[in-house]
Amino acid sequence: MRAKLPQVPEGGRVEEAEVRRALAALDLPPAIRTEVKADGARVGVLLAVEGNGFDPQDCLLALVGPGRTDVWTPPGIQRMPGEGGCTLDNALDPKPAPH
């Protein structure tokens, strides 16, 4: 996914529509929920698959901003139900790794 998301130079502007087009071009299966949210000069992305409510949820987060495009999977403990690791908020403002 990192290679498909926009690479915005430092001082540039991230366009939410461009991020959405890049995700649409991935032609992901319908079971993968895609969420995108702009926050100022950054755009957060969440790709998630419905979990069973007991095990860590499968998700991938991305943050596209001027000078950086990061893609990661939150630690397992953050992906447990109720922990908030698989959210757009965590994409935009990543939680620190558990100790």
N, CA, C and O atoms as a printed pandas DataFrame, in Angstrom:
     atom_number atom_name residue_name chain_id  residue_number  x_coord  y_coord  z_coord
0              1         N          MET        A               1    0.831   -1.184    0.000
1              2        CA          MET        A               1    0.000    0.000    0.000
2              3         C          MET        A               1    0.879    1.252    0.000
3              4         O          MET        A               1    0.530    2.258   -0.617
4              5         N          ARG        A               2    2.011    1.189    0.688
5              6        CA          ARG        A               2    2.881    2.366    0.769
6              7         C          ARG        A               2    3.260    2.874   -0.634
7              8         O          ARG        A               2    3.290    4.080   -0.880
8              9         N          ALA        A               3    3.547    1.937   -1.543
9             10        CA          ALA        A               3    3.962    2.318   -2.888
10            11         C          ALA        A               3    2.835    2.953   -3.693
11            12         O          ALA        A               3    3.099    3.704   -4.632
12            13         N          LYS        A               4    1.597    2.670   -3.346
13            14        CA          LYS        A               4    0.452    3.193   -4.094
14            15         C          LYS        A               4   -0.071    4.522   -3.567
15            16         O          LYS        A               4   -0.715    5.270   -4.304
16            17         N          LEU        A               5    0.199    4.825   -2.296
17            18        CA          LEU        A               5   -0.281    6.085   -1.728
18            19         C          LEU        A               5    0.554    7.249   -2.239
19            20         O          LEU        A               5    1.719    7.068   -2.592
20            21         N          PRO        A               6   -0.033    8.448   -2.283
21            22        CA          PRO        A               6    0.705    9.621   -2.761
22            23         C          PRO        A               6    1.945    9.896   -1.892
23            24         O          PRO        A               6    1.920    9.736   -0.671
24            25         N          GLN        A               7    2.997   10.304   -2.546
25            26        CA          GLN        A               7    4.213   10.765   -1.864
26            27         C          GLN        A               7    4.242   12.277   -2.036
27            28         O          GLN        A               7    4.508   12.778   -3.128
28            29         N          VAL        A               8    3.974   12.992   -0.971
29            30        CA          VAL        A               8    3.851   14.449   -1.029
30            31         C          VAL        A               8    5.155   15.070   -0.533
31            32         O          VAL        A               8    5.610   14.750    0.565
32            33         N          PRO        A               9    5.757   15.948   -1.323
33            34        CA          PRO        A               9    7.011   16.561   -0.874
34            35         C          PRO        A               9    6.791   17.466    0.336
35            36         O          PRO        A               9    5.695   17.981    0.560
36            37         N          GLU        A              10    7.864   17.644    1.110
37            38        CA          GLU        A              10    7.828   18.562    2.250
38            39         C          GLU        A              10    7.336   19.915    1.758
39            40         O          GLU        A              10    7.819   20.424    0.746
40            41         N          GLY        A              11    6.396   20.487    2.457
41            42        CA          GLY        A              11    5.819   21.771    2.062
42            43         C          GLY        A              11    4.680   21.645    1.064
43            44         O          GLY        A              11    4.047   22.640    0.711
44            45         N          GLY        A              12    4.412   20.406    0.599
45            46        CA          GLY        A              12    3.325   20.181   -0.347
46            47         C          GLY        A              12    1.990   20.066    0.360
47            48         O          GLY        A              12    1.890   20.273    1.570
48            49         N          ARG        A              13    0.975   19.738   -0.403
49            50        CA          ARG        A              13   -0.378   19.617    0.155
50            51         C          ARG        A              13   -0.948   18.245   -0.202
51            52         O          ARG        A              13   -0.905   17.820   -1.356
52            53         N          VAL        A              14   -1.478   17.567    0.804
53            54        CA          VAL        A              14   -2.099   16.260    0.608
54            55         C          VAL        A              14   -3.563   16.473    0.238
55            56         O          VAL        A              14   -4.275   17.226    0.903
56            57         N          GLU        A              15   -4.003   15.816   -0.812
57            58        CA          GLU        A              15   -5.396   15.899   -1.238
58            59         C          GLU        A              15   -6.107   14.607   -0.858
59            60         O          GLU        A              15   -5.701   13.525   -1.282
60            61         N          GLU        A              16   -7.165   14.715   -0.063
61            62        CA          GLU        A              16   -7.931   13.540    0.338
62            63         C          GLU        A              16   -8.434   12.777   -0.881
63            64         O          GLU        A              16   -8.420   11.546   -0.890
64            65         N          ALA        A              17   -8.872   13.490   -1.896
65            66        CA          ALA        A              17   -9.390   12.834   -3.105
66            67         C          ALA        A              17   -8.311   11.992   -3.783
67            68         O          ALA        A              17   -8.609   10.925   -4.319
68            69         N          GLU        A              18   -7.078   12.453   -3.765
69            70        CA          GLU        A              18   -5.978   11.690   -4.369
70            71         C          GLU        A              18   -5.725   10.397   -3.589
71            72         O          GLU        A              18   -5.462    9.350   -4.181
72            73         N          VAL        A              19   -5.804   10.476   -2.270
73            74        CA          VAL        A              19   -5.638    9.284   -1.434
74            75         C          VAL        A              19   -6.777    8.305   -1.719
75            76         O          VAL        A              19   -6.539    7.104   -1.852
76            77         N          ARG        A              20   -7.992    8.797   -1.812
77            78        CA          ARG        A              20   -9.140    7.934   -2.110
78            79         C          ARG        A              20   -8.995    7.260   -3.479
79            80         O          ARG        A              20   -9.328    6.084   -3.629
80            81         N          ARG        A              21   -8.503    7.995   -4.469
81            82        CA          ARG        A              21   -8.288    7.400   -5.804
82            83         C          ARG        A              21   -7.233    6.298   -5.742
83            84         O          ARG        A              21   -7.388    5.253   -6.374
84            85         N          ALA        A              22   -6.170    6.525   -4.989
85            86        CA          ALA        A              22   -5.112    5.515   -4.864
86            87         C          ALA        A              22   -5.658    4.245   -4.211
87            88         O          ALA        A              22   -5.313    3.139   -4.626
88            89         N          LEU        A              23   -6.502    4.394   -3.201
89            90        CA          LEU        A              23   -7.089    3.227   -2.539
90            91         C          LEU        A              23   -8.064    2.504   -3.463
91            92         O          LEU        A              23   -8.102    1.274   -3.486
92            93         N          ALA        A              24   -8.849    3.256   -4.222
93            94        CA          ALA        A              24   -9.801    2.643   -5.151
94            95         C          ALA        A              24   -9.056    1.830   -6.213
95            96         O          ALA        A              24   -9.545    0.789   -6.654
96            97         N          ALA        A              25   -7.890    2.297   -6.619
97            98        CA          ALA        A              25   -7.103    1.598   -7.638
98            99         C          ALA        A              25   -6.558    0.260   -7.127
99           100         O          ALA        A              25   -6.170   -0.596   -7.923
100          101         N          LEU        A              26   -6.526    0.076   -5.801
101          102        CA          LEU        A              26   -6.061   -1.194   -5.238
102          103         C          LEU        A              26   -7.060   -2.315   -5.471
103          104         O          LEU        A              26   -6.706   -3.491   -5.386
104          105         N          ASP        A              27   -8.316   -1.956   -5.768
105          106        CA          ASP        A              27   -9.373   -2.933   -6.039
106          107         C          ASP        A              27   -9.462   -3.985   -4.915
107          108         O          ASP        A              27   -9.394   -5.190   -5.155
108          109         N          LEU        A              28   -9.615   -3.481   -3.690
109          110        CA          LEU        A              28   -9.657   -4.348   -2.507
110          111         C          LEU        A              28  -10.965   -5.135   -2.447
111          112         O          LEU        A              28  -11.989   -4.678   -2.955
112          113         N          PRO        A              29  -10.934   -6.311   -1.828
113          114        CA          PRO        A              29  -12.172   -7.085   -1.660
114          115         C          PRO        A              29  -13.183   -6.306   -0.808
115          116         O          PRO        A              29  -12.783   -5.510    0.041
116          117         N          PRO        A              30  -14.474   -6.523   -1.022
117          118        CA          PRO        A              30  -15.505   -5.808   -0.267
118          119         C          PRO        A              30  -15.437   -6.063    1.245
119          120         O          PRO        A              30  -15.934   -5.249    2.023
120          121         N          ALA        A              31  -14.846   -7.151    1.664
121          122        CA          ALA        A              31  -14.756   -7.456    3.098
122          123         C          ALA        A              31  -13.803   -6.506    3.827
123          124         O          ALA        A              31  -13.832   -6.425    5.055
124          125         N          ILE        A              32  -12.967   -5.796    3.089
125          126        CA          ILE        A              32  -12.035   -4.848    3.711
126          127         C          ILE        A              32  -12.710   -3.483    3.773
127          128         O          ILE        A              32  -12.998   -2.863    2.749
128          129         N          ARG        A              33  -12.954   -3.033    4.997
129          130        CA          ARG        A              33  -13.560   -1.706    5.218
130          131         C          ARG        A              33  -12.467   -0.654    5.051
131          132         O          ARG        A              33  -11.387   -0.771    5.630
132          133         N          THR        A              34  -12.755    0.364    4.262
133          134        CA          THR        A              34  -11.798    1.438    4.010
134          135         C          THR        A              34  -12.381    2.738    4.532
135          136         O          THR        A              34  -13.509    3.106    4.204
136          137         N          GLU        A              35  -11.593    3.430    5.353
137          138        CA          GLU        A              35  -11.993    4.742    5.854
138          139         C          GLU        A              35  -10.856    5.714    5.608
139          140         O          GLU        A              35   -9.684    5.361    5.741
140          141         N          VAL        A              36  -11.208    6.934    5.249
141          142        CA          VAL        A              36  -10.233    7.986    4.974
142          143         C          VAL        A              36  -10.716    9.261    5.647
143          144         O          VAL        A              36  -11.906    9.576    5.621
144          145         N          LYS        A              37   -9.776    9.997    6.255
145          146        CA          LYS        A              37  -10.157   11.242    6.927
146          147         C          LYS        A              37   -9.014   12.244    6.807
147          148         O          LYS        A              37   -7.862   11.938    7.115
148          149         N          ALA        A              38   -9.359   13.448    6.351
149          150        CA          ALA        A              38   -8.391   14.532    6.284
150          151         C          ALA        A              38   -8.376   15.265    7.620
151          152         O          ALA        A              38   -9.413   15.453    8.256
152          153         N          ASP        A              39   -7.180   15.672    8.030
153          154        CA          ASP        A              39   -7.008   16.438    9.258
154          155         C          ASP        A              39   -5.913   17.466    8.998
155          156         O          ASP        A              39   -4.726   17.180    9.153
156          157         N          GLY        A              40   -6.322   18.645    8.606
157          158        CA          GLY        A              40   -5.342   19.671    8.274
158          159         C          GLY        A              40   -4.527   19.264    7.059
159          160         O          GLY        A              40   -5.075   18.999    5.989
160          161         N          ALA        A              41   -3.218   19.218    7.234
161          162        CA          ALA        A              41   -2.305   18.894    6.135
162          163         C          ALA        A              41   -2.064   17.396    5.992
163          164         O          ALA        A              41   -1.218   16.981    5.199
164          165         N          ARG        A              42   -2.796   16.580    6.749
165          166        CA          ARG        A              42   -2.574   15.131    6.736
166          167         C          ARG        A              42   -3.852   14.395    6.380
167          168         O          ARG        A              42   -4.955   14.919    6.531
168          169         N          VAL        A              43   -3.678   13.160    5.901
169          170        CA          VAL        A              43   -4.822   12.292    5.620
170          171         C          VAL        A              43   -4.531   10.940    6.262
171          172         O          VAL        A              43   -3.485   10.338    6.020
172          173         N          GLY        A              44   -5.470   10.469    7.083
173          174        CA          GLY        A              44   -5.348    9.165    7.719
174          175         C          GLY        A              44   -6.159    8.131    6.966
175          176         O          GLY        A              44   -7.194    8.445    6.379
176          177         N          VAL        A              45   -5.678    6.882    6.984
177          178        CA          VAL        A              45   -6.336    5.780    6.292
178          179         C          VAL        A              45   -6.444    4.593    7.239
179          180         O          VAL        A              45   -5.512    4.286    7.982
180          181         N          LEU        A              46   -7.589    3.935    7.199
181          182        CA          LEU        A              46   -7.815    2.690    7.932
182          183         C          LEU        A              46   -8.328    1.649    6.952
183          184         O          LEU        A              46   -9.302    1.887    6.237
184          185         N          LEU        A              47   -7.677    0.504    6.919
185          186        CA          LEU        A              47   -8.170   -0.676    6.208
186          187         C          LEU        A              47   -8.380   -1.735    7.275
187          188         O          LEU        A              47   -7.444   -2.058    8.008
188          189         N          ALA        A              48   -9.575   -2.282    7.382
189          190        CA          ALA        A              48   -9.872   -3.239    8.446
190          191         C          ALA        A              48  -10.804   -4.331    7.955
191          192         O          ALA        A              48  -11.619   -4.135    7.053
192          193         N          VAL        A              49  -10.654   -5.486    8.582
193          194        CA          VAL        A              49  -11.528   -6.628    8.335
194          195         C          VAL        A              49  -12.293   -6.889    9.625
195          196         O          VAL        A              49  -11.718   -6.843   10.713
196          197         N          GLU        A              50  -13.578   -7.161    9.506
197          198        CA          GLU        A              50  -14.414   -7.429   10.680
198          199         C          GLU        A              50  -13.809   -8.560   11.504
199          200         O          GLU        A              50  -13.505   -9.629   10.975
200          201         N          GLY        A              51  -13.638   -8.321   12.791
201          202        CA          GLY        A              51  -13.090   -9.335   13.689
202          203         C          GLY        A              51  -14.173  -10.198   14.303
203          204         O          GLY        A              51  -15.361  -10.019   14.034
204          205         N          ASN        A              52  -13.745  -11.142   15.138
205          206        CA          ASN        A              52  -14.706  -12.030   15.789
206          207         C          ASN        A              52  -15.102  -11.529   17.172
207          208         O          ASN        A              52  -15.902  -12.170   17.854
208          209         N          GLY        A              53  -14.549  -10.387   17.597
209          210        CA          GLY        A              53  -14.899   -9.819   18.894
210          211         C          GLY        A              53  -14.046  -10.327   20.042
211          212         O          GLY        A              53  -14.186   -9.850   21.168
212          213         N          PHE        A              54  -13.156  -11.295   19.779
213          214        CA          PHE        A              54  -12.315  -11.857   20.828
214          215         C          PHE        A              54  -10.828  -11.703   20.522
215          216         O          PHE        A              54  -10.040  -11.372   21.407
216          217         N          ASP        A              55  -10.448  -11.941   19.277
217          218        CA          ASP        A              55   -9.043  -11.902   18.874
218          219         C          ASP        A              55   -8.676  -10.507   18.376
219          220         O          ASP        A              55   -9.556   -9.687   18.115
220          221         N          PRO        A              56   -7.362  -10.235   18.242
221          222        CA          PRO        A              56   -6.961   -8.940   17.682
222          223         C          PRO        A              56   -7.574   -8.747   16.294
223          224         O          PRO        A              56   -7.606   -9.674   15.484
224          225         N          GLN        A              57   -8.054   -7.543   16.035
225          226        CA          GLN        A              57   -8.650   -7.214   14.746
226          227         C          GLN        A              57   -7.527   -7.054   13.717
227          228         O          GLN        A              57   -6.438   -6.581   14.045
228          229         N          ASP        A              58   -7.798   -7.447   12.486
229          230        CA          ASP        A              58   -6.848   -7.248   11.402
230          231         C          ASP        A              58   -7.069   -5.861   10.821
231          232         O          ASP        A              58   -8.168   -5.535   10.372
232          233         N          CYS        A              59   -6.011   -5.039   10.830
233          234        CA          CYS        A              59   -6.127   -3.714   10.242
234          235         C          CYS        A              59   -4.763   -3.210    9.804
235          236         O          CYS        A              59   -3.720   -3.696   10.242
236          237         N          LEU        A              60   -4.808   -2.235    8.940
237          238        CA          LEU        A              60   -3.626   -1.559    8.448
238          239         C          LEU        A              60   -3.934   -0.074    8.496
239          240         O          LEU        A              60   -5.004    0.357    8.066
240          241         N          LEU        A              61   -3.000    0.709    9.018
241          242        CA          LEU        A              61   -3.186    2.154    9.119
242          243         C          LEU        A              61   -2.170    2.852    8.224
243          244         O          LEU        A              61   -1.096    2.318    7.944
244          245         N          ALA        A              62   -2.523    4.037    7.787
245          246        CA          ALA        A              62   -1.590    4.845    7.001
246          247         C          ALA        A              62   -1.800    6.312    7.346
247          248         O          ALA        A              62   -2.896    6.745    7.701
248          249         N          LEU        A              63   -0.718    7.052    7.229
249          250        CA          LEU        A              63   -0.750    8.495    7.420
250          251         C          LEU        A              63    0.021    9.119    6.268
251          252         O          LEU        A              63    1.210    8.855    6.090
252          253         N          VAL        A              64   -0.663    9.946    5.489
253          254        CA          VAL        A              64   -0.036   10.640    4.367
254          255         C          VAL        A              64    0.035   12.114    4.739
255          256         O          VAL        A              64   -0.978   12.741    5.049
256          257         N          GLY        A              65    1.235   12.651    4.704
257          258        CA          GLY        A              65    1.424   14.057    5.025
258          259         C          GLY        A              65    2.583   14.612    4.228
259          260         O          GLY        A              65    3.311   13.858    3.584
260          261         N          PRO        A              66    2.763   15.912    4.263
261          262        CA          PRO        A              66    3.885   16.508    3.560
262          263         C          PRO        A              66    5.216   15.926    4.068
263          264         O          PRO        A              66    5.537   16.008    5.254
264          265         N          GLY        A              67    5.964   15.346    3.148
265          266        CA          GLY        A              67    7.269   14.797    3.503
266          267         C          GLY        A              67    7.257   13.410    4.101
267          268         O          GLY        A              67    8.317   12.895    4.457
268          269         N          ARG        A              68    6.083   12.775    4.229
269          270        CA          ARG        A              68    6.053   11.432    4.822
270          271         C          ARG        A              68    4.798   10.673    4.431
271          272         O          ARG        A              68    3.712   11.243    4.335
272          273         N          THR        A              69    4.964    9.399    4.210
273          274        CA          THR        A              69    3.858    8.469    4.027
274          275         C          THR        A              69    4.213    7.244    4.847
275          276         O          THR        A              69    5.138    6.506    4.505
276          277         N          ASP        A              70    3.484    7.028    5.920
277          278        CA          ASP        A              70    3.734    5.903    6.823
278          279         C          ASP        A              70    2.597    4.905    6.713
279          280         O          ASP        A              70    1.430    5.286    6.619
280          281         N          VAL        A              71    2.946    3.612    6.726
281          282        CA          VAL        A              71    1.964    2.527    6.719
282          283         C          VAL        A              71    2.403    1.541    7.796
283          284         O          VAL        A              71    3.573    1.164    7.852
284          285         N          TRP        A              72    1.463    1.120    8.659
285          286        CA          TRP        A              72    1.828    0.200    9.730
286          287         C          TRP        A              72    0.617   -0.575   10.234
287          288         O          TRP        A              72   -0.532   -0.214    9.980
288          289         N          THR        A              73    0.910   -1.636   10.944
289          290        CA          THR        A              73   -0.095   -2.411   11.670
290          291         C          THR        A              73    0.138   -2.148   13.147
291          292         O          THR        A              73    1.253   -2.345   13.630
292          293         N          PRO        A              74   -0.873   -1.712   13.877
293          294        CA          PRO        A              74   -0.687   -1.473   15.314
294          295         C          PRO        A              74   -0.313   -2.771   16.032
295          296         O          PRO        A              74   -0.621   -3.861   15.549
296          297         N          PRO        A              75    0.354   -2.653   17.191
297          298        CA          PRO        A              75    0.680   -3.846   17.977
298          299         C          PRO        A              75   -0.589   -4.628   18.329
299          300         O          PRO        A              75   -1.670   -4.050   18.444
300          301         N          GLY        A              76   -0.449   -5.924   18.496
301          302        CA          GLY        A              76   -1.583   -6.803   18.787
302          303         C          GLY        A              76   -2.439   -6.342   19.951
303          304         O          GLY        A              76   -3.665   -6.424   19.878
304          305         N          ILE        A              77   -1.828   -5.861   21.019
305          306        CA          ILE        A              77   -2.595   -5.438   22.194
306          307         C          ILE        A              77   -3.505   -4.256   21.850
307          308         O          ILE        A              77   -4.603   -4.145   22.396
308          309         N          GLN        A              78   -3.064   -3.375   20.954
309          310        CA          GLN        A              78   -3.890   -2.239   20.550
310          311         C          GLN        A              78   -5.014   -2.664   19.617
311          312         O          GLN        A              78   -6.005   -1.947   19.477
312          313         N          ARG        A              79   -4.872   -3.824   18.975
313          314        CA          ARG        A              79   -5.896   -4.299   18.036
314          315         C          ARG        A              79   -6.949   -5.175   18.717
315          316         O          ARG        A              79   -7.864   -5.671   18.060
316          317         N          MET        A              80   -6.820   -5.366   20.030
317          318        CA          MET        A              80   -7.833   -6.128   20.766
318          319         C          MET        A              80   -9.135   -5.325   20.819
319          320         O          MET        A              80   -9.097   -4.094   20.835
320          321         N          PRO        A              81  -10.282   -6.003   20.846
321          322        CA          PRO        A              81  -11.563   -5.294   20.908
322          323         C          PRO        A              81  -11.591   -4.279   22.060
323          324         O          PRO        A              81  -11.237   -4.600   23.195
324          325         N          GLY        A              82  -12.009   -3.071   21.750
325          326        CA          GLY        A              82  -12.138   -2.024   22.759
326          327         C          GLY        A              82  -10.891   -1.201   22.998
327          328         O          GLY        A              82  -10.936   -0.237   23.763
328          329         N          GLU        A              83   -9.774   -1.549   22.369
329          330        CA          GLU        A              83   -8.522   -0.831   22.622
330          331         C          GLU        A              83   -8.289    0.348   21.691
331          332         O          GLU        A              83   -7.409    1.167   21.955
332          333         N          GLY        A              84   -9.046    0.457   20.621
333          334        CA          GLY        A              84   -8.963    1.633   19.758
334          335         C          GLY        A              84   -7.768    1.700   18.831
335          336         O          GLY        A              84   -7.468    2.767   18.296
336          337         N          GLY        A              85   -7.080    0.593   18.625
337          338        CA          GLY        A              85   -5.925    0.615   17.730
338          339         C          GLY        A              85   -6.293    0.660   16.272
339          340         O          GLY        A              85   -5.541    1.204   15.463
340          341         N          CYS        A              86   -7.432    0.103   15.914
341          342        CA          CYS        A              86   -7.869    0.058   14.515
342          343         C          CYS        A              86   -8.897    1.153   14.267
343          344         O          CYS        A              86  -10.063    0.882   13.981
344          345         N          THR        A              87   -8.435    2.405   14.383
345          346        CA          THR        A              87   -9.310    3.554   14.186
346          347         C          THR        A              87   -8.593    4.622   13.363
347          348         O          THR        A              87   -7.364    4.645   13.283
348          349         N          LEU        A              88   -9.374    5.496   12.759
349          350        CA          LEU        A              88   -8.778    6.627   12.049
350          351         C          LEU        A              88   -8.040    7.554   13.006
351          352         O          LEU        A              88   -7.031    8.155   12.635
352          353         N          ASP        A              89   -8.535    7.673   14.230
353          354        CA          ASP        A              89   -7.840    8.509   15.211
354          355         C          ASP        A              89   -6.423    7.990   15.458
355          356         O          ASP        A              89   -5.490    8.779   15.607
356          357         N          ASN        A              90   -6.262    6.670   15.502
357          358        CA          ASN        A              90   -4.939    6.094   15.710
358          359         C          ASN        A              90   -4.062    6.284   14.470
359          360         O          ASN        A              90   -2.839    6.360   14.587
360          361         N          ALA        A              91   -4.668    6.361   13.301
361          362        CA          ALA        A              91   -3.894    6.639   12.089
362          363         C          ALA        A              91   -3.387    8.079   12.096
363          364         O          ALA        A              91   -2.243    8.344   11.726
364          365         N          LEU        A              92   -4.240    8.999   12.517
365          366        CA          LEU        A              92   -3.866   10.407   12.520
366          367         C          LEU        A              92   -2.961   10.774   13.690
367          368         O          LEU        A              92   -2.077   11.618   13.540
368          369         N          ASP        A              93   -3.161   10.166   14.836
369          370        CA          ASP        A              93   -2.354   10.427   16.028
370          371         C          ASP        A              93   -2.008    9.090   16.662
371          372         O          ASP        A              93   -2.665    8.662   17.611
372          373         N          PRO        A              94   -0.957    8.415   16.132
373          374        CA          PRO        A              94   -0.626    7.065   16.599
374          375         C          PRO        A              94   -0.387    6.986   18.098
375          376         O          PRO        A              94    0.289    7.827   18.692
376          377         N          LYS        A              95   -0.960    5.954   18.681
377          378        CA          LYS        A              95   -0.760    5.687   20.106
378          379         C          LYS        A              95    0.656    5.154   20.315
379          380         O          LYS        A              95    1.198    4.477   19.442
380          381         N          PRO        A              96    1.253    5.453   21.456
381          382        CA          PRO        A              96    2.577    4.888   21.711
382          383         C          PRO        A              96    2.496    3.379   21.865
383          384         O          PRO        A              96    1.473    2.833   22.278
384          385         N          ALA        A              97    3.590    2.718   21.525
385          386        CA          ALA        A              97    3.633    1.249   21.674
386          387         C          ALA        A              97    3.517    0.887   23.146
387          388         O          ALA        A              97    4.032    1.601   24.007
388          389         N          PRO        A              98    2.837   -0.226   23.439
389          390        CA          PRO        A              98    2.729   -0.635   24.848
390          391         C          PRO        A              98    4.101   -1.016   25.377
391          392         O          PRO        A              98    4.991   -1.405   24.620
392          393         N          HIS        A              99    4.254   -0.898   26.683
393          394        CA          HIS        A              99    5.555   -1.226   27.283
394          395         C          HIS        A              99    5.712   -2.686   27.558
395          396         O          HIS        A              99    6.752   -3.111   28.061
